Amino acid sequence: MAQELVSLVGFAFAASITPGPNNLMRMASGTNYGFRRTLPHLAGVAVGFVLMLLLVGAGLGQLFRQFPSVELLLRSICFAYLLYLAWKLAATRAQPAAAGEGSTGKPLSFLQAALFQWVNPKAWAMALTAMSVYLPSDTLWSALAVALVFGAVNLPCISTWTLLGLKLRAFLHNAVRLKTFNVTMALLLLASVLPVLLPRG
């Protein structure tokens, strides 16, 4: 049991700390809005992803295997919504870092961030892998245990990206640099999910 727990923690850390839509968006939010204004976004991701893990462990993942058309529909929704988010990020009005946490604009809310997990291809890949590999038994309690362990590892990892964005504010001290950063992050957001969104051969 201890070996399986260590393996789950290792997988959760590797999956949570690596770049992906959630982490890139939170880094951009930390840069543009500061840590305090990004907290609802951060909490929404943490809660939304744990809920997704729990539901996948309770049997939602079987839906993809039984109905491949559902997965295709999800991919289409993912791509459309990520295009919108990338456009929104690129179009964010550049505000110098000196403006502090009072910068104009609006970060994702708790509910928006929680709901985003359901159209985030990396989140789906993480949840399906975690529950298919590390679920000890097909019980709700087992799914809850895996979800809580993953969530406990995930939260500090995703917070790191927000803090990284906050640290970048000192460098992005003018509108031109901040605009360049936002456009770059929008392109990276799309690039981070293309391997997952593309149909498997």
Salt bridges, closest charged atoms under 4 A:
GLU71 OE2 - ARG75 NH2 3.11
GLU71 OE2 - ARG200 NH2 2.70
GLU101 OE1 - ARG36 NE 3.37
